[in-house]
Amino acid sequence: MKTPFMLFAFIGLVAGIRGAETSSPRLNILFVFADDWGRYAGAYRGLDGRPTINDVIQTPHVDRVAREGVVFKNAFVNAPSCTPCRSSLLSGRHFFQTGRGAILQGAVWDATIPTFPLLLREHGYHIGKSHKVWSPGTPADAGFGGQAYAYQRAGVGSNNFSENVTADIARGSSLADARARITAEVRANFGDFLAARKPGQPWLYWMGTTTTHRTWIKGSGKKLWGIEPDQLKGKLPSFLPDVPEVREDVADYLGECQAVDAYVGALLQSLEEAGELEHTLIVLSGDHGMPGVPLGKCNLNDFGTAVPLIMRYPGAKPARVIEDLVSLPDLMPTFLEIGRVPPPQGLYGVSLLPLLNSDQQGRIDASRNAIISGRERHVGAAREGNLPYPMRSIRTRDFLYIRNFAPERWPMGAPLQAATAQPDFALIDENTRAAYPDMDASPTKTWLIAHGAYPEWKKHYELAFAKRPAEELYELKSDPDQVKNLASDPAFTKERRALSEQLMATLQAAGDPRLMGDGGTFDRSPYSDPEDNNAPKSGKAAKKKKS
């Protein structure tokens, strides 16, 4: 139910949109949204007040956008899984309000749900995308009009940076030339998009690279980007084993993040050459945390839900760090307000323009004090009937509370062949998809499975794969890595109960199917149906099945 304030605010927004239709031109929107890009960029270095992975990464182009714009320190996804996150982002709703868009495996788009790209197009915007928008799912990229507005004639090599650059070098190319070929492709696709618009027409361009999605070339972080794995010593979160194999894996991932930075640089160059930079809102983000590691992708801890969000808004006060809790569904009403498009009913997201227009930093809007996240079915475990691992969380400035609705299930999927898939572990990386399938196959996953029985690594293994209690509670100040569960600690009973009640009330009000009726909607058909292996894929999915 809308409050009088919300109603008047909505009326005022619509009136403002109508009144401004014939005034200043509407801003363009450049949206770089990288698959599996967690909160890793130089712009985040030092913001946690302790050594982190961001001490190692070098992202000069992303950092430029941050200097000339705003860094959101506490931005989170609504679901740490590719498809449901994107369903939420495109619609401005909770992921669980998007029908079969709430799951990954077997997702089907509900065409009755309004999305910001198509609404902007209806109101005069030229829209286009390169690579992944909404996938895996059927139809692929449905919320963007499928492939009707795709601009990737120059190629999709930027989806697999380390693979393609390594192949070019093997054919005799220099590293510099191989990099240049990929960034030239990015510029060419964007150039085709700009050339297709009408004179003076505002535009929305979505660059959805999947290069940060596994897999990538082992050792590429050092070979292609000069990232020394040992630079990460003492900087990994406590739930990642600080061993050479894991450090190399993280370094390789950071290399792909730096490839995203190179793409941002190519797009900025094109914007400046076109004279469009000062008339374009630039937004950089990703759809969840690092894949193939404990507490990352598919987990509701910050390592899984925290993402970069950096915005350059022409005319706004630059070089600010905003600490308000924000969520990616906030982007839909933000983009609509930029485009002077009336928002549809039922949005969870709230426009970020008041924060962008403010000259303050730190905490600005006291009402932005909690973030809701969750997940249902990701890849699933076929031998368990593809049952999801239902989780919801509420994240405040001081605590993270997680509710696991089916603690008897495996959070990363069933062990299956973990002990027998490849006994010598020599070639286990891809085979680990058979064990705990909701964690991507990776060298880190391989190492954990191989060393889980060792006493010194048992805790890391359990944090990654073991069953979890129904409730989890983490105090962020004393436990920033969120590894000490206080849910059963009597000293925190008051906080646990208050957060549980707040979370359940919010979910009830939003009509979360996990709380409606018997709570089993997501456990039954059509949500539990086998995946359609003939469904179209995009991005790295075109090369190898990705989740």
N, C-alpha and C positions, 0 to 999 in steps of 0.2 A: 504494500500500500504506500503510495507516494505521500510524503509530508507536504504541507502547504509550501514550505520553502522550496522543496524539490519541484513542485508544480510551477511556482512562479519562476524558478530558475530555467525550467524548460521553456516556458512561454517567452521569457526574455531572450533565450538563445535563438529560438525560432524567429522572433521579431528582429533580432540583430542580423541574422542570416538574410532575411528578406530585405532589410534596410540597406545591406551592404552589397546586394547583388550587382548593382551598377557602379559601385565605387572602385576601390583599388583592385588590381588584378589578384586573383587567388594564387597562393604559393604552390609551386611544384613540390612533389614529395619523392625523395630518393630513399628507398628502404633497402638496406643490406641486411639480410637475415640468414645467418650461416647455421647450417645443420650441426648440432652437437657442440656449438661454441659456448663454453661456459664463461664465467666472468674472468677472462684472461686478456689483459692488455696493459701496456705501460701506464695508461691513465689511472689504473687501480693500484699501482705500486704505492705502498706505504699507507694506504687507507685503513688497513687492518691493525696497524700498530705493532706488527710482528713480522718476521721473515715469512714470505710466501712464494708460491710459484711465480707470481707477477714480478718478483725481483729479477727474473731471468729473461722474460719475454721482451722483445723489441718490436714495437708497433708504431713507427713514427707518423703514419698517416691517420690512424685511429686517434693517436694522441693529439694531432693537429685539430681534428674535429672537436676533441675534448677541450683544448685550449680556447677554441673559438666558440665553444658552446657549453653544454651542461653535462656533467657526469652524474648519473643516478647510482648512488652507492648501494642502495638496497632495492634492486629490481629482481622480481621473481616471476617464474612461469606459473600458470594455473595447473599444469600437468607436466611432469618431467618425462614425456614420451612424445616422439615427433608428431604424430597425427593428432592426438587430442590437444596438445599444446597449440597447434596451428588452428584447430577448430575453434578453440577459445579465442585466439588472437584475431582471427578473421571475423568472428561474430560479436566479439565483446562480451560473450557470455561465459559462465562457468562451463568447463569442459563437459560436465555431466548433463548439461542442458542442450547438448547438440545431437541427441539421438545416437546413431551408430558412429557418429564422429567422435564419440567419447572413448573409443577403443582404437588400437592400432591394427592388429591382425583382424581382418574382416571388416574394416571400416567402410561405411557407405555414406556419402554426403546427402544431407537433407536439403533439397533445393528450395524449400520454403523459408530457410533461415537467411536473413539478410546478411551480406558481408560488405565490408568497407570498399573493396576494389570495385565491385559491381555497382554499389550505390554512388561512388564517385563518378563512374562512367556514365550512369544515368543522368548525372548533373553536369555533364559537359567535360569531364576529364578524359584525356587520352591515357589509356592504361596499357602497361606491358610488363612482361616478366621474362627473366631468363632462369632456367633450371627449376629447382623445386619450390613449390608453394605449399601444396597439400598432398602428401603422399607418404607412405603407401595408403591406398584407399581407392575407392571407385565412385565416380570417375576421377582420375588423377587431376589434381589442381582445380577441382570443381568450383571452389569458392572464388576463383579468379577467372572463371569462364573456360575452364579446361585449357586446351592448347590454342584457343582462338586468338590469344593475345601474346603468344610466345615469340620472343626475339632471340634466337640462338643459331641463326644461319651460319655465323662465323665458327661455331663449334661449341662443345661442352667440355673441353679439356680442363677448364678451371675447376671442375668437380673432382678432379683427381690430380692434384698438383704434383705430389711426390712421384706418383706412378708415371705421369706423362713427362715430367722433366727428367727423371731417371732414364726413361726410354730414349728421349732425345739425346742425352749425353752418351748413351750406349751406341747411338748411331753416329757419333762424332761431333755433336753440337757442344758448344761451350755452355757452362752453367748460365752465364749472363744472357746468351742468345735464347736458351730454352725458357728462362723466366720471361724474357721479352715476348716470346711467341704467345705465352699464355695470357699475359696482361694485354697484349694487342688484341687477342680474341675478346677479352672482356670489353675493351673500348669499342671494338667493331659491333658487337651485339647492342651495346648502349647507343652507339651512333645510328644504327638502323632504326632503333626505337624513336630517337629524337627526330630523325628525318621523316618519319611517318606521320607526325602530328600536323595539325592545321596551324597556320600562323597565329601566334598568341594564345594557343590553347594550353591550359594548365595540364600537368601530367603527373602520373604516379608510375614509378618504375620500381619493380621488386627484383633485386638480384639475390637469388636463393642458392648460393653455392653449397655443395655437400662435401667439400674437400676435408672438412673437419670431422666428417663421419668416417668411421673405420670402413675399410682397412686403408693403411698407408704403408709406405716402404720402410722396413726396419732399418734404423740407422740414418734415416733421411734428415732428422732434425740437425744432426751434426754435419752431415755431408752437404746438405743443400743450404743450411742456414747458419752453420757455425755454432750451434747450441751445444755446449759441452754438457753431457749428462751429469757430470760430477758437480757442476754449478748448482745443481738442485739439492745437494747434500744439506740436510738441516732445514730445508724449506718446504718439504712435502708435508701435507697434513698427517696427523698421527696415525690415521687408519690406513695409510699407504706404507707398505714396507719400504724403508729407505735402503734399498739394495740396488746394485747396478742394473739388473734387468728392468726394474720398475722405473728407475731414473731415466733409462734410455727410452722406455715407452712414453713417459711424460714428455721428454725432450722432443720425440718425434711428433707428438700431438701439438706441442707448442710451435713446431715448424709449420704445421698446417694452419694454425692460427695466424702465423706471420704471413702465410700465403693470402689469407683473407685480408690482412692489412695491405698487401700489395694490390689486391683488387680494389680496395677502397682508394688507394692512391691513383689508380688508373681512372676510376670514375671521377674523382676530384679534378684530375687534369682535364678530362672531357668537359666537365661542368664549366670550368674556368674558360676553356677555349670557346665554348658556346655562349659565354657571357651570362650564364644562368646561376652561378654560385650564390649570388646575393638575393636570389628570388626563389630559393629552394630550401625546404626543410629537409635536413639529412638526419636519418635515424639508423643507428647501427645496433644490432642485437643478435641473439641466438636462441635456440628453442629448448635448451636445458644444459645440464652439466656434462662433464667429460664422460665418454662411453667406455665400457670395458674395465671399470675400476670399482672398488667398493664405495658405496654410498653416493655414487655419481648418478648418471642417467637411470631413470626409473625409481629413484629414491626421493623421499621428501625432506631429507636433510638439506642444508644449504648447498652442499657440494653438488646436489642433483637439481635443485630448483633455482639457484642464483644464476643470473645471466648478466652480461654487459648490457647497458642501455645508455647510449651516448647520443645526444641530440644537438644539432646546430640549427638554431632558429634565428633567422635574420632579424636584427634589431634587438634581440634579447641581450641582457648583460652576460658576457662570456666568462669562461674560466671559473665556473661555480661547481661545487660538489653538493648535491642535494641528498639529504639523508632520509627523507620521507619514504615509507614503505609503499612501493608501487608494484603493479602487476601488468604483464603484457596485454591483458584485455583492455587496459586503459588506453592502448594505442588506437583502437577503433574509434571511440568518441573524439579522440584528439585529431585524428585524420579527418573525420567528418566535420569537425569544427573548423579546421584549416580550410576545407573545401566548401564551407558554408552550406552543408547538407544537414537537414533535420535528422536527429538520431532516431532509430526505431525504438520501440518499447522493449523492455525486458533486458536492458544491458546491465551487466555486473561492473564493467569498466567505467571509470570516471576520467574525464578529459584531464590531460596534463598541462594544458595551456596556462592555467593560473600559476603553476610552478615555473613554467618557462618565462612567463611575463613578469614574474617577481624579480626584484633586484637583490633578494636575499639568498643565502645558502644555508646549509645545515638543515635543521628541521623548520619547515615552513607551514605546513597544514597539519594541525594537531589531530584532525579527523582521520588521517591516513596512519592508523595505529595498528593494523592487523592485515595479514595476507592469508587467503585460503588457497590451499593447493590439494591435489589428490591424484589418484590413478586407479585404473581398473585393468583391463586386459591389455598387455603389451604383446609380446610374441606368444606367450603362453606355453604350457606343457601339454602336448597332444595326448600323452599317455595318462593325463589327469583330466581329460575332457576339456582342455583349454580353459580351465577355471582361472579367473583373474586373481590378482592379489589386491583386494580392495583396501585402500588407504585414504585418509583425509588428514589434513593438518591445519593448524593455525599458527602463524609466525608473528610474534609481536617484537618490540624492541628488546625485550628481556628474556623471552622464552620461546621455545619451539615445542609444541604439543602435537603428537602424532597418534591417531587412532587407527589401529589395525583391526578391521572388522572380521577377519578370518585368520586368527593367529595359528590355527592348525595347518595352514598352507605354507608353502615355501615362498619367501618373498621374491626370490630370483628365479622361480620355477624349480621343479623337482631335480634332485641330483642325477637321476637316470644313470648314465654310463660314466659318471665322474671318475670312478675308480678303475674302469676297464677300457675307456675309449682309446687310450694309447698308453699302456703301462710304463713305457720308458720315457714318455713325455718329450720325445725328440721332435715330433711333428704335431704337437697337440693343439697349436693355436686355433686353427679352424675347427678342429674336432671338439673343442670346448663348447661349441654351440649346442652340442647334444646334452651338456650338463649345465644346469642353472641357466636356461636359455634366455632369460630376461636380462642377463648381463652379456653384452657383446663379447664375442671371442677376441682375445687380446693376449699379448705376452704377460701382462700383469695378472690376468685371470689364470693363465697357464701356470704361472709361478705360484699363485696362491693354492691352486688345486694340488700342485706337486709338493707343497710344503705345509699344508694344513695340519698334518699330524705332528709337526715339530712343536714342542712346547713353546718356544719363543715366538712362533707365528700363529699359534692356535687362535689367539684373540682376533687377529686380523682376518683370519679365515671365517670366524664366526660372525664378525661384523659384516662381512661380505655376503654370506650364504645361509647362516643359521636361521631357524625360526625365531620369531620375535613375539614379545608379549603383546597383549591387546592395547596397552597404553605405553607411550614413551614421552618423557618430559626432559628437556635439556635447558639448563641455565646458560645463556650465551656468554655472559661476562666471564664466568669461571671455566667454561667448557666450550670455547669457540668451535672446536671440531665436532662437537655434539656426539660424544662417544660414551658419556656417563649418564645412563638412564636414571632419573630421579623419581620416576612415577611411583615407585613403592616406598619412597623415603617419607616418613611421617612429617618431617620438617617442611615438606613441600605439598602437603595435602591440600591446603587452601588454594594454592596456585593451580594445581592439577584440576581440582574440581571446577574452579572458575573458568579455566580455559576450555575444559570439556563442555561445560554448559554453553559457553559462547560459541564454540564450534558447532555443536549440535543444533542450537537455535538458528544459526546462520544457514546451515544445510537444510533444515526443515523449511525455513522461509523460502529458500530457493528451489524447493521441490526435488531435492537430490533423490534419485531412485533408490539409492542404497539405504535410505531411511524411510521410504514409502512402502506401505503394505508389508510383505514379509522380507523386504530388503534384497530379494534375490533376482531382480530384473536383469542385472548384468551377468548372472550365472546361467541364464536360459537363452534359448533361441529368440531372436536371431543373433544376439551378442556372442553366443558360444558356438556358432556354426563354424565349420572348418573354413580356413582361408581359401579364397578364390585364387588359385595360383595362376589363373589367366588374366587377373586384373592388371591394368597397365602400371608400369613402374616409371619412376623418373629419377634424375640425378644419378648417383652411384648405383641406384637400384637397377638401372638399365644395364649395368655391367655385372653386378652380383647382387643377390637379394640383400637388402638392407632394412633395418628397422628403426 
